[in-house]
Amino acid sequence: MNINTSVLKTHFFNKDASNNQFIKKNKTKIVKFCFYSINEANISIKIKKIPYYSNYYSILEDYDFININNINENVIEKVKLLDENKKYLIFTYKDYSQDLINLDDFLFGCKDPKSIILHTITTFSYLLQSLLRLEEQNVCFFQLSPENIIFVSECREKPLLQQFKLSLQVSKLNEDYITNIIQKTKDYSLKPLEVHLLFYLIKNDIKTISYSFIEEIVEVFMKNLTILSFFPEGYRENYQNECICSLKKYMNKSKKEIIADILLYSKDKWDVYSISILYLHIFASISSVFSLKDTFVNKITTELINNIHPEPCKRGSLVALQDSYNKLLNLEKDWSFVNMLDSKKMDQLWQILKQ
């Protein structure tokens, strides 16, 4: 299951990257006993079944009920616990002694093309493993974003996933469960079309959808897909038409029927969409700026396109993506191109990545 990218370092650097260890301490916070705290606790229990889980995730380590009447008044005021009739929990997390940075800051810290290509390849493979391990525990992360991918400054090669209160216990998915999740979800930039439809149905309590409503949803969805500018002329129009066709099957169906169908046929395609759209933007930007046709960077870009199809059944799986990624990586023998890339183009790359 592991994707071994250590061999790549010989193509990029003269010596192996350091294997520094970092010190972990604990931090606590007080939270209300509610759907979201219970969800986070249950998902953390599942994640703890994963061997060496702390190498992949920053999660809730321990929790217990707490009597707020026994807490120092200053603490109560600080966390704004004003209702003595509600139940509260104290959550314990590992606190990393070094500063944490998110994925964007991590990538923008790369000084040359060689570094950003190496780090994009290694972080992608590591995150793919992280999502696969969650899937094995019947968990969909559902919250992939640069802000939820963090790095400890002394351990640059191992990104951690964080923020699991809005992740999904797949076995519990039903209309009430996904409604709670959607009500609190704010970032939809890396979520597929059918999740945008869930957002409209649930947030606005829409009972059914018409063709004009489908066109409106697709128009808003397409505005965020800046990645389509990398594709040949006509691709964007074709993609938009596929989006409309994907949603037309829900016309005049009830809200309950639509949600049930999406949960039944789409739930295992949400994480693969998110990691594909995120890294498609990064890999395609690198490939475009440095003209990396017929290299691994260009080939993996083509592979990721398969996982952003508007129709969930036409996307690949995390397992299939891992297999394809391994195959491409093993077939790539010549990495000499990284020594010929123009560092002066890094500013151009940053401008594209910030879009």
Secondary structure, DSSP 8 states (H G I E B T S, - for coil): -----GGGHHHH-SS--------EEEEEEEEESSHHHHHHHHHHHHHTTSTTGGGTEE-EEEEEEE-GGGS-HHHHHHHT---TTS-EEEEEEEEESS-EEEHHHHHHT--SHHHHHHHHHHHHHHHHHHHHHHHHTTEE----SGGGEEEETTEEEEEEEE--TT-EEGGG-SHHHHHHHHHH----TTS-HHHHHHHHHHHTT---B-HHHHHHHHHHHHHT-GGGGGS-TTHHHHHHHHHHHHHHTTBT--HHHHHHHHHHHHGGGHHHHHHHHHHHHHHHHHHHHHT-TTSHHHHHHHHHHTT--SSGGGS--HHHHHHHHHHHHHH----GGGGG--GGGHHHHHHHHT-
